[in-house]
Protein backbone atom coordinates (compact mmCIF):
# COMPACT_ATOMS: atom_id res chain seq x y z
CA UNK A 1 0.00 0.00 0.00
CA UNK A 2 2.79 2.44 0.90
CA UNK A 3 4.74 1.47 -2.20
CA UNK A 4 1.76 2.10 -4.50
CA UNK A 5 0.74 5.33 -2.74
CA UNK A 6 4.27 6.71 -2.96
CA UNK A 7 4.18 6.43 -6.77
CA UNK A 8 0.83 8.19 -7.18
CA UNK A 9 0.43 11.93 -7.51
CA UNK A 10 -1.60 13.32 -4.61
CA UNK A 11 -2.54 16.75 -3.29
CA UNK A 12 -3.09 15.72 0.30
CA UNK A 13 -0.95 14.11 2.95
CA UNK A 14 -1.29 10.37 3.33
CA UNK A 15 -0.86 8.87 6.79
CA UNK A 16 -0.33 5.15 7.25
CA UNK A 17 -1.23 4.36 10.86
CA UNK A 18 -0.82 1.10 12.71
CA UNK A 19 -3.12 0.76 15.71
CA UNK A 20 -2.93 -1.63 18.63
CA UNK A 21 -5.22 -2.39 21.54
CA UNK A 22 -8.39 -2.39 19.45
CA UNK A 23 -9.94 -5.46 21.05
CA UNK A 24 -11.89 -5.30 24.30
CA UNK A 25 -10.16 -6.68 27.36
CA UNK A 26 -13.36 -7.85 29.04
CA UNK A 27 -16.39 -6.77 26.99
CA UNK A 28 -17.07 -4.06 24.41
CA UNK A 29 -18.10 -0.84 26.12
CA UNK A 30 -17.51 2.91 25.87
CA UNK A 31 -14.19 2.45 27.68
CA UNK A 32 -13.13 -1.12 26.77
CA UNK A 33 -11.92 -1.51 23.19
CA UNK A 34 -10.58 0.61 20.33
CA UNK A 35 -7.84 1.93 22.65
CA UNK A 36 -5.38 2.90 19.92
CA UNK A 37 -7.91 4.51 17.59
CA UNK A 38 -9.58 6.43 20.44
CA UNK A 39 -6.17 7.71 21.56
CA UNK A 40 -5.28 8.81 18.04
CA UNK A 41 -8.68 10.45 17.46
CA UNK A 42 -8.31 12.42 20.71
CA UNK A 43 -4.76 13.47 19.85
CA UNK A 44 -5.75 14.54 16.33
CA UNK A 45 -8.79 16.39 17.67
CA UNK A 46 -6.56 18.30 20.10
CA UNK A 47 -3.95 19.31 17.52
CA UNK A 48 -6.41 20.09 14.68
CA UNK A 49 -5.46 17.17 12.41
CA UNK A 50 -8.83 15.42 12.74
CA UNK A 51 -10.72 18.30 11.10
CA UNK A 52 -8.45 17.99 8.04
CA UNK A 53 -9.00 14.25 7.48
CA UNK A 54 -10.85 13.71 4.19
CA UNK A 55 -10.96 9.92 4.19
CA UNK A 56 -9.98 6.97 6.31
CA UNK A 57 -9.29 3.47 5.04
CA UNK A 58 -9.24 0.77 7.69
CA UNK A 59 -7.10 -2.17 6.58
CA UNK A 60 -7.75 -4.84 9.18
CA UNK A 61 -6.96 -8.54 9.38
CA UNK A 62 -4.56 -8.62 6.44
CA UNK A 63 -2.14 -11.33 7.59
CA UNK A 64 -3.77 -14.13 5.57
CA UNK A 65 -1.44 -16.11 3.31
CA UNK A 66 -4.14 -16.23 0.60
CA UNK A 67 -5.41 -12.70 1.18
CA UNK A 68 -8.37 -11.51 -0.86
CA UNK A 69 -9.78 -8.13 0.17
CA UNK A 70 -13.55 -7.72 -0.10
CA UNK A 71 -14.99 -4.87 -2.15
CA UNK A 72 -17.01 -3.66 0.84
CA UNK A 73 -20.33 -2.16 -0.21
CA UNK A 74 -20.76 -0.63 3.27
CA UNK A 75 -17.96 1.81 2.42
CA UNK A 76 -18.21 5.25 0.79
CA UNK A 77 -18.65 4.77 -2.98
CA UNK A 78 -16.07 7.29 -4.24
CA UNK A 79 -13.41 6.04 -1.83
CA UNK A 80 -14.14 2.38 -2.58
CA UNK A 81 -13.83 3.06 -6.33
CA UNK A 82 -10.53 4.90 -5.78
CA UNK A 83 -9.09 2.00 -3.78
CA UNK A 84 -10.22 -0.67 -6.26
CA UNK A 85 -9.08 1.32 -9.31
CA UNK A 86 -5.67 1.77 -7.67
CA UNK A 87 -5.51 -1.91 -6.74
CA UNK A 88 -6.32 -2.88 -10.33
CA UNK A 89 -3.05 -1.19 -11.37
CA UNK A 90 -1.03 -3.13 -8.81
CA UNK A 91 0.86 -6.31 -9.75
CA UNK A 92 -0.50 -8.05 -6.64
CA UNK A 93 -3.95 -9.60 -7.03
CA UNK A 94 -5.25 -8.95 -3.52
CA UNK A 95 -8.69 -7.57 -4.24
CA UNK A 96 -11.80 -9.54 -5.02
CA UNK A 97 -13.91 -8.18 -7.85
CA UNK A 98 -17.07 -9.42 -6.16
CA UNK A 99 -18.74 -6.78 -3.99
CA UNK A 100 -19.91 -7.74 -0.53
CA UNK A 101 -20.86 -6.18 2.78
CA UNK A 102 -18.69 -6.64 5.86
CA UNK A 103 -19.79 -6.69 9.49
CA UNK A 104 -17.05 -6.89 12.09
CA UNK A 105 -15.66 -5.06 15.11
CA UNK A 106 -14.84 -2.05 12.93
CA UNK A 107 -18.44 -1.58 11.81
CA UNK A 108 -20.16 1.26 13.66
CA UNK A 109 -23.17 -0.94 14.42
CA UNK A 110 -21.01 -3.43 16.34
CA UNK A 111 -19.66 -0.93 18.91
CA UNK A 112 -21.19 1.26 21.59
CA UNK A 113 -22.28 4.61 20.16
CA UNK A 114 -19.71 6.77 21.98
CA UNK A 115 -16.81 4.52 20.92
CA UNK A 116 -17.39 5.34 17.25
CA UNK A 117 -15.41 7.82 15.20
CA UNK A 118 -17.54 10.89 14.72
C-alpha angles and dihedrals in degrees: 000000000000091000093053094042092051091059095050124088111242137172097205135059116264118213121195107200128187114202130197134187095043096137122083116254095211110355135337110273140139089280104028114073140020089055097157097043093046090051092049093046091052092047093048091046090053096049097040097249094114093063089056097053110114099178141002126205115195111205104189134168096012100147095098116127090219095038118183115172116216120236091235112214090194088071129090108281099227093047093045090051091049092052095046094044089051092047090051088063093052121097090226115085098215101134127081115223091213113094119226141161121249128210117185142122090297094058112102091229092060097058135062111273097248093050091064126101108254 
